[in-house]
Amino acid sequence: MLLTATDAGQIALEFLLAEWNIFEEYRNWFLIVSSRLVGQNWYIVELAVKGFPDRWFIQVYDTGECDPNYTFISPFSGDKEDVDLVGIPHLIAEVLVSERRIR
């Protein structure tokens, strides 16, 4: 496989930022938690917003493509008040609220 775990992590991060139209200035709010090879052809990359328990799990294939059907997991549901989102940029808070409501 020509793709490294680091490459897969960066590809997944770029995919997530593009998926949610997140400005470059907010990139540093996101963290690549892990990137692990599964089988011989793809990685599972775990992404998060720094300081939050919410997680995205994105499959990155050896072709450099991401599976658009990623998984989002959060201990919070979208129907609860989002007091934990105070103090972060509005755009990132909107993404977390949207993901929590969708999943």
Beta strands, then each sheet from edge to edge (+ up, - down):
strand 1: 30-38
strand 2: 42-49
strand 3: 55-61
strand 4: 71-73
sheet 1: 1+ 2- 3+ 4-
end
